[in-house]
Amino acid sequence: MVRKLLPYLYIVPLMAFIAVFTYIPIVTSINLSFREWDFLSPTMPFVGLENYKLLLSSTEFWNSLRVTALFAAFSVPLRLGLALLIASWLTSDRFETRLLRGAFFLPSVTSTVSIAVVFSWVFATDYGVANELLKRIGVDKIPWLQDPRIALWVLILVNTWKQIGYDIVIYIAGLQAIPDELYDAASVDGGGRFHVFRRITLPLVMPTTYFLLVISVIEAFQVFTIVSVMTHGGPASATDMLVNMLYRVGFVLFDIGTGSALAVLLFIILIALALIKSRVIGRKVHYEA
């Protein structure tokens, strides 16, 4: 009996950790989303769906959802496309190639706050490196982080620079798993480089692409640090993403009920996107060469 229970005893600490830091907070957030609470009040009156109604009737919520969707729609394809091209270039095992892999991967393990602060200086209007370079070629200063039409694109650029190294490493692993015999056969048949890439590389790297697509979309919808440090959701709410709004509502305005409702809606959105990707893209993924 003890021998049968022993494997389960080994995973008890891990399951307890997951329960305390994942499942219990999820259940607590769902419960709080139906209540009114400000952190200080000893009571948490039940208000039903009022918090959800307040959010869904708020222009602020729909603006944040639109901004977040735009951020994900442009940043994810940019990240994955560039990562696949760079990974295809870095598949060899030469010393300089390994050095470049490390250089590309370094930003992904660097503090996001540090990166955001550095790029805030780079894109500063009056003393930033970007405008100094433009000045040298005769171009006027650009208010990178003060113009609502530009600020979101700057965040997309910074986030891509921060995250692309991880995507490159995963893509390299996927590319190196493709049998060389397939490329040799295509070469014998006279296949061109583009034809080989489209007919062999892309289909066989689809499992890697699907994995990166899922985690990249989740990451894009949860971007907070870069926004908080560089733009604070401005200018004119042009970069006010969902998690930034959640932080402001829950931890600045202390409206825990509405903040929890927003967290639940974000969770539902991510689940819905995962299901859509599974139906649309998951069927095209094949795990055998």
Secondary structure as a PSIPRED ss2 file (coil, helix, strand):
# PSIPRED VFORMAT (PSIPRED V4.0)

   1 M C   1.000  0.000  0.000
   2 V H   0.000  1.000  0.000
   3 R H   0.000  1.000  0.000
   4 K H   0.000  1.000  0.000
   5 L H   0.000  1.000  0.000
   6 L H   0.000  1.000  0.000
   7 P H   0.000  1.000  0.000
   8 Y H   0.000  1.000  0.000
   9 L H   0.000  1.000  0.000
  10 Y H   0.000  1.000  0.000
  11 I H   0.000  1.000  0.000
  12 V H   0.000  1.000  0.000
  13 P H   0.000  1.000  0.000
  14 L H   0.000  1.000  0.000
  15 M H   0.000  1.000  0.000
  16 A H   0.000  1.000  0.000
  17 F H   0.000  1.000  0.000
  18 I H   0.000  1.000  0.000
  19 A H   0.000  1.000  0.000
  20 V H   0.000  1.000  0.000
  21 F H   0.000  1.000  0.000
  22 T H   0.000  1.000  0.000
  23 Y H   0.000  1.000  0.000
  24 I H   0.000  1.000  0.000
  25 P H   0.000  1.000  0.000
  26 I H   0.000  1.000  0.000
  27 V H   0.000  1.000  0.000
  28 T H   0.000  1.000  0.000
  29 S H   0.000  1.000  0.000
  30 I H   0.000  1.000  0.000
  31 N H   0.000  1.000  0.000
  32 L H   0.000  1.000  0.000
  33 S C   1.000  0.000  0.000
  34 F C   1.000  0.000  0.000
  35 R E   0.000  0.000  1.000
  36 E C   1.000  0.000  0.000
  37 W C   1.000  0.000  0.000
  38 D C   1.000  0.000  0.000
  39 F C   1.000  0.000  0.000
  40 L C   1.000  0.000  0.000
  41 S C   1.000  0.000  0.000
  42 P C   1.000  0.000  0.000
  43 T C   1.000  0.000  0.000
  44 M C   1.000  0.000  0.000
  45 P C   1.000  0.000  0.000
  46 F E   0.000  0.000  1.000
  47 V C   1.000  0.000  0.000
  48 G C   1.000  0.000  0.000
  49 L C   1.000  0.000  0.000
  50 E H   0.000  1.000  0.000
  51 N H   0.000  1.000  0.000
  52 Y H   0.000  1.000  0.000
  53 K H   0.000  1.000  0.000
  54 L H   0.000  1.000  0.000
  55 L H   0.000  1.000  0.000
  56 L H   0.000  1.000  0.000
  57 S C   1.000  0.000  0.000
  58 S C   1.000  0.000  0.000
  59 T H   0.000  1.000  0.000
  60 E H   0.000  1.000  0.000
  61 F H   0.000  1.000  0.000
  62 W H   0.000  1.000  0.000
  63 N H   0.000  1.000  0.000
  64 S H   0.000  1.000  0.000
  65 L H   0.000  1.000  0.000
  66 R H   0.000  1.000  0.000
  67 V H   0.000  1.000  0.000
  68 T H   0.000  1.000  0.000
  69 A H   0.000  1.000  0.000
  70 L H   0.000  1.000  0.000
  71 F H   0.000  1.000  0.000
  72 A H   0.000  1.000  0.000
  73 A H   0.000  1.000  0.000
  74 F H   0.000  1.000  0.000
  75 S H   0.000  1.000  0.000
  76 V H   0.000  1.000  0.000
  77 P H   0.000  1.000  0.000
  78 L H   0.000  1.000  0.000
  79 R H   0.000  1.000  0.000
  80 L H   0.000  1.000  0.000
  81 G H   0.000  1.000  0.000
  82 L H   0.000  1.000  0.000
  83 A H   0.000  1.000  0.000
  84 L H   0.000  1.000  0.000
  85 L H   0.000  1.000  0.000
  86 I H   0.000  1.000  0.000
  87 A H   0.000  1.000  0.000
  88 S H   0.000  1.000  0.000
  89 W H   0.000  1.000  0.000
  90 L C   1.000  0.000  0.000
  91 T C   1.000  0.000  0.000
  92 S C   1.000  0.000  0.000
  93 D C   1.000  0.000  0.000
  94 R C   1.000  0.000  0.000
  95 F H   0.000  1.000  0.000
  96 E H   0.000  1.000  0.000
  97 T H   0.000  1.000  0.000
  98 R H   0.000  1.000  0.000
  99 L H   0.000  1.000  0.000
 100 L H   0.000  1.000  0.000
 101 R H   0.000  1.000  0.000
 102 G H   0.000  1.000  0.000
 103 A H   0.000  1.000  0.000
 104 F H   0.000  1.000  0.000
 105 F H   0.000  1.000  0.000
 106 L H   0.000  1.000  0.000
 107 P H   0.000  1.000  0.000
 108 S H   0.000  1.000  0.000
 109 V H   0.000  1.000  0.000
 110 T C   1.000  0.000  0.000
 111 S C   1.000  0.000  0.000
 112 T H   0.000  1.000  0.000
 113 V H   0.000  1.000  0.000
 114 S H   0.000  1.000  0.000
 115 I H   0.000  1.000  0.000
 116 A H   0.000  1.000  0.000
 117 V H   0.000  1.000  0.000
 118 V H   0.000  1.000  0.000
 119 F H   0.000  1.000  0.000
 120 S H   0.000  1.000  0.000
 121 W H   0.000  1.000  0.000
 122 V H   0.000  1.000  0.000
 123 F C   1.000  0.000  0.000
 124 A C   1.000  0.000  0.000
 125 T C   1.000  0.000  0.000
 126 D C   1.000  0.000  0.000
 127 Y C   1.000  0.000  0.000
 128 G C   1.000  0.000  0.000
 129 V H   0.000  1.000  0.000
 130 A H   0.000  1.000  0.000
 131 N H   0.000  1.000  0.000
 132 E H   0.000  1.000  0.000
 133 L H   0.000  1.000  0.000
 134 L H   0.000  1.000  0.000
 135 K H   0.000  1.000  0.000
 136 R H   0.000  1.000  0.000
 137 I C   1.000  0.000  0.000
 138 G C   1.000  0.000  0.000
 139 V C   1.000  0.000  0.000
 140 D C   1.000  0.000  0.000
 141 K C   1.000  0.000  0.000
 142 I C   1.000  0.000  0.000
 143 P C   1.000  0.000  0.000
 144 W C   1.000  0.000  0.000
 145 L C   1.000  0.000  0.000
 146 Q C   1.000  0.000  0.000
 147 D C   1.000  0.000  0.000
 148 P C   1.000  0.000  0.000
 149 R C   1.000  0.000  0.000
 150 I C   1.000  0.000  0.000
 151 A H   0.000  1.000  0.000
 152 L H   0.000  1.000  0.000
 153 W H   0.000  1.000  0.000
 154 V H   0.000  1.000  0.000
 155 L H   0.000  1.000  0.000
 156 I H   0.000  1.000  0.000
 157 L H   0.000  1.000  0.000
 158 V H   0.000  1.000  0.000
 159 N H   0.000  1.000  0.000
 160 T H   0.000  1.000  0.000
 161 W H   0.000  1.000  0.000
 162 K H   0.000  1.000  0.000
 163 Q H   0.000  1.000  0.000
 164 I H   0.000  1.000  0.000
 165 G H   0.000  1.000  0.000
 166 Y H   0.000  1.000  0.000
 167 D H   0.000  1.000  0.000
 168 I H   0.000  1.000  0.000
 169 V H   0.000  1.000  0.000
 170 I H   0.000  1.000  0.000
 171 Y H   0.000  1.000  0.000
 172 I H   0.000  1.000  0.000
 173 A H   0.000  1.000  0.000
 174 G H   0.000  1.000  0.000
 175 L H   0.000  1.000  0.000
 176 Q H   0.000  1.000  0.000
 177 A C   1.000  0.000  0.000
 178 I C   1.000  0.000  0.000
 179 P C   1.000  0.000  0.000
 180 D H   0.000  1.000  0.000
 181 E H   0.000  1.000  0.000
 182 L H   0.000  1.000  0.000
 183 Y H   0.000  1.000  0.000
 184 D H   0.000  1.000  0.000
 185 A H   0.000  1.000  0.000
 186 A H   0.000  1.000  0.000
 187 S H   0.000  1.000  0.000
 188 V H   0.000  1.000  0.000
 189 D C   1.000  0.000  0.000
 190 G C   1.000  0.000  0.000
 191 G C   1.000  0.000  0.000
 192 G C   1.000  0.000  0.000
 193 R H   0.000  1.000  0.000
 194 F H   0.000  1.000  0.000
 195 H H   0.000  1.000  0.000
 196 V H   0.000  1.000  0.000
 197 F H   0.000  1.000  0.000
 198 R H   0.000  1.000  0.000
 199 R H   0.000  1.000  0.000
 200 I H   0.000  1.000  0.000
 201 T H   0.000  1.000  0.000
 202 L H   0.000  1.000  0.000
 203 P H   0.000  1.000  0.000
 204 L H   0.000  1.000  0.000
 205 V C   1.000  0.000  0.000
 206 M H   0.000  1.000  0.000
 207 P H   0.000  1.000  0.000
 208 T H   0.000  1.000  0.000
 209 T H   0.000  1.000  0.000
 210 Y H   0.000  1.000  0.000
 211 F H   0.000  1.000  0.000
 212 L H   0.000  1.000  0.000
 213 L H   0.000  1.000  0.000
 214 V H   0.000  1.000  0.000
 215 I H   0.000  1.000  0.000
 216 S H   0.000  1.000  0.000
 217 V H   0.000  1.000  0.000
 218 I H   0.000  1.000  0.000
 219 E H   0.000  1.000  0.000
 220 A H   0.000  1.000  0.000
 221 F H   0.000  1.000  0.000
 222 Q C   1.000  0.000  0.000
 223 V C   1.000  0.000  0.000
 224 F C   1.000  0.000  0.000
 225 T H   0.000  1.000  0.000
 226 I H   0.000  1.000  0.000
 227 V H   0.000  1.000  0.000
 228 S H   0.000  1.000  0.000
 229 V H   0.000  1.000  0.000
 230 M H   0.000  1.000  0.000
 231 T C   1.000  0.000  0.000
 232 H C   1.000  0.000  0.000
 233 G C   1.000  0.000  0.000
 234 G C   1.000  0.000  0.000
 235 P C   1.000  0.000  0.000
 236 A C   1.000  0.000  0.000
 237 S C   1.000  0.000  0.000
 238 A C   1.000  0.000  0.000
 239 T C   1.000  0.000  0.000
 240 D C   1.000  0.000  0.000
 241 M C   1.000  0.000  0.000
 242 L H   0.000  1.000  0.000
 243 V H   0.000  1.000  0.000
 244 N H   0.000  1.000  0.000
 245 M H   0.000  1.000  0.000
 246 L H   0.000  1.000  0.000
 247 Y H   0.000  1.000  0.000
 248 R H   0.000  1.000  0.000
 249 V H   0.000  1.000  0.000
 250 G H   0.000  1.000  0.000
 251 F H   0.000  1.000  0.000
 252 V H   0.000  1.000  0.000
 253 L C   1.000  0.000  0.000
 254 F C   1.000  0.000  0.000
 255 D C   1.000  0.000  0.000
 256 I H   0.000  1.000  0.000
 257 G H   0.000  1.000  0.000
 258 T H   0.000  1.000  0.000
 259 G H   0.000  1.000  0.000
 260 S H   0.000  1.000  0.000
 261 A H   0.000  1.000  0.000
 262 L H   0.000  1.000  0.000
 263 A H   0.000  1.000  0.000
 264 V H   0.000  1.000  0.000
 265 L H   0.000  1.000  0.000
 266 L H   0.000  1.000  0.000
 267 F H   0.000  1.000  0.000
 268 I H   0.000  1.000  0.000
 269 I H   0.000  1.000  0.000
 270 L H   0.000  1.000  0.000
 271 I H   0.000  1.000  0.000
 272 A H   0.000  1.000  0.000
 273 L H   0.000  1.000  0.000
 274 A H   0.000  1.000  0.000
 275 L H   0.000  1.000  0.000
 276 I H   0.000  1.000  0.000
 277 K H   0.000  1.000  0.000
 278 S H   0.000  1.000  0.000
 279 R H   0.000  1.000  0.000
 280 V H   0.000  1.000  0.000
 281 I C   1.000  0.000  0.000
 282 G H   0.000  1.000  0.000
 283 R H   0.000  1.000  0.000
 284 K H   0.000  1.000  0.000
 285 V C   1.000  0.000  0.000
 286 H C   1.000  0.000  0.000
 287 Y C   1.000  0.000  0.000
 288 E C   1.000  0.000  0.000
 289 A C   1.000  0.000  0.000
